[in-house]
Amino acid sequence: MSDEFKQRLKKYYAGELSDQEAAKVEREIQQAEAYQDVMNETFEHDELPPGKVGEILKRSSRRARLTVIGYVVMILLMIYPVLMIGSYVYYGFIERANNLIDVSYSTVYITEPNASVDEFNIEYELGLFTFDVYMDLYKQVGNATIKQGEWVVPFRYNQPDFPERNYTIDQPPEEIPQPDQRLLYHPDAGLSNSQNGGWDTLENLPEGTVAEVYVSLERTVPVDELNRVINDIDAKWLWYAIDTGLDAEASGEDTGYLPPIGYPAQTGNNWSPYNFQAPNDEQFMESLKFLAEYEEQATMIARAKWLELDERIAFLEENGLNAYGGVVTGPAKELLKLRDNDDVRAIRTGEVRLWNW
């Protein structure tokens, strides 16, 4: 350090410099260690004006904080792109992102009666090891496809959180129904009078309306025999509820709501997985086996506490696909004729719309 600089420091501490000269000296004090060396070599602490000492310490503290903040920001700016690249690698590895999307919409098709997803418009958002799937859900009432709401399925790494479900239909389903809130009843399940009141609702619907009706049968029947249930009325099946050996009690191994599972009755449009590539029953079994590999994720996505997929798959492979009901649509007054059908045990009325048949 030069003698000239030491002299200027002395004048600085004595307050003998102009504002411009003092500012220049302050700019030259860059490092605390260097400044401390000057203080130790040139002055005794008791020679410094007390006010000047406090001012210098405050200024040094402020510079230190700004330096630390700058380093932190610089490090974060350097780390963030690296972490994002890590996220892309994580979700891109073995097509993990595509599998999570498939789990999301496949769960809807097998656990949500008369629900479909527009796969072409599924969106996703990738964050720092987060992956959020956005799906629009639809259902058919009469001959019209109506939007029933939107689901957002958030994944943290490979694990989903509870979906955010936003419905726009008149009768949105319960988040997780109680066993006595079922819409479909196995022939061996108990059924109270209050749970068999769907006929009154259907009877009170006006002419010129179409309805969605959940039909429960007196016995299980092979899927290919279901059409005879509606053979004499102007209606059509939309979704089959399949007997999986656990549906009579409709509860999991630890008790709690176990949802019906099934598949669309008709071949869907081009954006449905149930299209012309294979029969719907074959695609249903393939979906179950796929979801069994992701049962924890599928259970979280479904409105359920348990799915018991391995046990249900084993039952289906041994006993084949037999239905105990499902979802039917058609003109309200036509559907009322089901009351005279000995095969029909109970109904629950779902969505209703003006005539579109």
Salt bridges, closest charged atoms under 4 A:
GLU26 OE2 - ARG59 NH2 3.36
GLU28 OE1 - ARG8 NH2 3.30
GLU41 OE1 - LYS6 NZ 3.61
GLU55 OE2 - ARG59 NH2 2.48
GLU112 OE2 - ARG303 NE 2.89
ASP132 OD1 - ARG156 NH1 3.18
ASP136 OD1 - LYS147 NZ 3.61
GLU150 OE2 - LYS147 NZ 3.02
ASP170 OD2 - ARG353 NH1 3.48
GLU175 OE2 - ARG165 NH1 2.20
ASP188 OD2 - HIS186 ND1 3.91
GLU203 OE1 - ARG339 NH1 3.66
GLU212 OE2 - LYS139 NZ 2.89
ASP243 OD1 - HIS186 NE2 3.29
ASP247 OD1 - ARG312 NH2 3.34
GLU317 OE2 - LYS289 NZ 3.28
GLU334 OE2 - LYS337 NZ 2.80
ASP343 OD2 - ARG228 NH1 2.72
GLU351 OE1 - ARG353 NH1 3.05
